[in-house]
Amino acid sequence: IDFDSTIWDSVREKAKSLEKKSLDFPIIGIDRSHQVISNARDNAGPAGVLNDITFHEMPFEHYTPSDSSQMIITNPPYGGRLTDTDLFDLYKNIGDQLKKKYQGSTAWILTANRDAAKYIGLHASRKIQLFNGALECRFLKFDLYGGSRKASKNIQQENNLQ
């Protein structure tokens, strides 16, 4: 084994010195499953971030954001436990909620189900191939805007010139 404990200790101490003491943005965790929220809380404690996250046990569609500009990251089911119809409905609902409530935000969706991803109904501005364990996945980025994409780009360019 090529392990140097001195280098490891140095890297670990450097990382600890760069650790943020507080965040200047909220982190909100949402899931309809009591067990998932419970597990998330249980994992947040030892990670030292329990007080930095607000957890909501509710369906995603019942949550209304307080700020219009957010970063949404979700890892919806890929299938298996849900029928195709239920899965496609879920992905369509995610897309509908993003369009309706999250204009001005960016959403990232991790999925291994390309067929279901089509039901989001949005154009991904970026697609990153990666693996979640043995599953080949796509990490899809969606830039959410109100109105047409062209109008949104024009407003963004005008804001950049000011």
Contacts in CASP RR format, 6 or more apart in sequence:
PFRMAT RR
TARGET T0000
AUTHOR 0000-0000-0000
METHOD contacts of the structure
MODEL  1
IDFDSTIWDSVREKAKSLEKKSLDFPIIGIDRSHQVISNARDNAGPAGVL
NDITFHEMPFEHYTPSDSSQMIITNPPYGGRLTDTDLFDLYKNIGDQLKK
KYQGSTAWILTANRDAAKYIGLHASRKIQLFNGALECRFLKFDLYGGSRK
ASKNIQQENNLQ
22 52 0 8 1.000
23 52 0 8 1.000
26 54 0 8 1.000
27 49 0 8 1.000
27 52 0 8 1.000
27 53 0 8 1.000
27 54 0 8 1.000
28 53 0 8 1.000
28 54 0 8 1.000
28 55 0 8 1.000
28 56 0 8 1.000
28 63 0 8 1.000
29 37 0 8 1.000
29 40 0 8 1.000
29 53 0 8 1.000
29 54 0 8 1.000
29 55 0 8 1.000
29 56 0 8 1.000
30 55 0 8 1.000
30 56 0 8 1.000
30 58 0 8 1.000
30 60 0 8 1.000
30 63 0 8 1.000
31 37 0 8 1.000
31 40 0 8 1.000
31 56 0 8 1.000
31 57 0 8 1.000
32 57 0 8 1.000
32 58 0 8 1.000
32 59 0 8 1.000
32 60 0 8 1.000
33 57 0 8 1.000
34 57 0 8 1.000
37 55 0 8 1.000
37 56 0 8 1.000
37 57 0 8 1.000
40 53 0 8 1.000
40 55 0 8 1.000
41 50 0 8 1.000
41 55 0 8 1.000
44 50 0 8 1.000
44 52 0 8 1.000
44 53 0 8 1.000
56 63 0 8 1.000
60 74 0 8 1.000
60 93 0 8 1.000
60 94 0 8 1.000
60 97 0 8 1.000
61 93 0 8 1.000
61 97 0 8 1.000
64 101 0 8 1.000
65 101 0 8 1.000
65 102 0 8 1.000
65 105 0 8 1.000
68 102 0 8 1.000
68 103 0 8 1.000
68 104 0 8 1.000
68 105 0 8 1.000
69 104 0 8 1.000
69 105 0 8 1.000
70 102 0 8 1.000
70 105 0 8 1.000
70 106 0 8 1.000
71 105 0 8 1.000
71 106 0 8 1.000
71 107 0 8 1.000
71 108 0 8 1.000
72 98 0 8 1.000
72 102 0 8 1.000
72 105 0 8 1.000
72 106 0 8 1.000
72 107 0 8 1.000
72 108 0 8 1.000
73 107 0 8 1.000
73 108 0 8 1.000
73 109 0 8 1.000
73 110 0 8 1.000
74 94 0 8 1.000
74 107 0 8 1.000
74 108 0 8 1.000
74 109 0 8 1.000
74 110 0 8 1.000
75 109 0 8 1.000
75 110 0 8 1.000
75 111 0 8 1.000
75 132 0 8 1.000
76 90 0 8 1.000
76 91 0 8 1.000
76 94 0 8 1.000
76 109 0 8 1.000
76 111 0 8 1.000
76 116 0 8 1.000
77 87 0 8 1.000
77 90 0 8 1.000
78 87 0 8 1.000
78 111 0 8 1.000
78 112 0 8 1.000
78 113 0 8 1.000
78 116 0 8 1.000
78 135 0 8 1.000
79 87 0 8 1.000
79 113 0 8 1.000
79 116 0 8 1.000
82 90 0 8 1.000
84 115 0 8 1.000
87 113 0 8 1.000
87 116 0 8 1.000
88 115 0 8 1.000
88 116 0 8 1.000
88 119 0 8 1.000
89 119 0 8 1.000
90 116 0 8 1.000
91 111 0 8 1.000
91 113 0 8 1.000
91 116 0 8 1.000
91 117 0 8 1.000
91 118 0 8 1.000
91 119 0 8 1.000
91 120 0 8 1.000
92 119 0 8 1.000
92 120 0 8 1.000
92 121 0 8 1.000
94 109 0 8 1.000
94 120 0 8 1.000
95 119 0 8 1.000
95 120 0 8 1.000
95 121 0 8 1.000
95 122 0 8 1.000
98 105 0 8 1.000
98 107 0 8 1.000
98 120 0 8 1.000
98 122 0 8 1.000
98 142 0 8 1.000
98 144 0 8 1.000
99 122 0 8 1.000
99 144 0 8 1.000
102 144 0 8 1.000
103 144 0 8 1.000
103 145 0 8 1.000
103 146 0 8 1.000
104 143 0 8 1.000
104 144 0 8 1.000
104 145 0 8 1.000
104 146 0 8 1.000
105 144 0 8 1.000
106 141 0 8 1.000
106 142 0 8 1.000
106 143 0 8 1.000
106 144 0 8 1.000
107 141 0 8 1.000
107 142 0 8 1.000
107 144 0 8 1.000
108 139 0 8 1.000
108 140 0 8 1.000
108 141 0 8 1.000
108 142 0 8 1.000
109 117 0 8 1.000
109 120 0 8 1.000
109 139 0 8 1.000
109 140 0 8 1.000
109 142 0 8 1.000
110 132 0 8 1.000
110 137 0 8 1.000
110 138 0 8 1.000
110 139 0 8 1.000
110 140 0 8 1.000
111 117 0 8 1.000
111 137 0 8 1.000
111 138 0 8 1.000
111 140 0 8 1.000
112 132 0 8 1.000
112 135 0 8 1.000
112 136 0 8 1.000
112 137 0 8 1.000
112 138 0 8 1.000
114 138 0 8 1.000
117 138 0 8 1.000
117 140 0 8 1.000
120 140 0 8 1.000
120 142 0 8 1.000
122 142 0 8 1.000
122 144 0 8 1.000
123 142 0 8 1.000
123 149 0 8 1.000
124 140 0 8 1.000
124 141 0 8 1.000
124 142 0 8 1.000
125 141 0 8 1.000
125 142 0 8 1.000
125 143 0 8 1.000
126 140 0 8 1.000
126 141 0 8 1.000
127 138 0 8 1.000
127 139 0 8 1.000
127 140 0 8 1.000
127 141 0 8 1.000
128 138 0 8 1.000
128 139 0 8 1.000
128 140 0 8 1.000
128 141 0 8 1.000
129 136 0 8 1.000
129 137 0 8 1.000
129 138 0 8 1.000
130 137 0 8 1.000
130 138 0 8 1.000
130 139 0 8 1.000
131 137 0 8 1.000
145 152 0 8 1.000
146 152 0 8 1.000
END
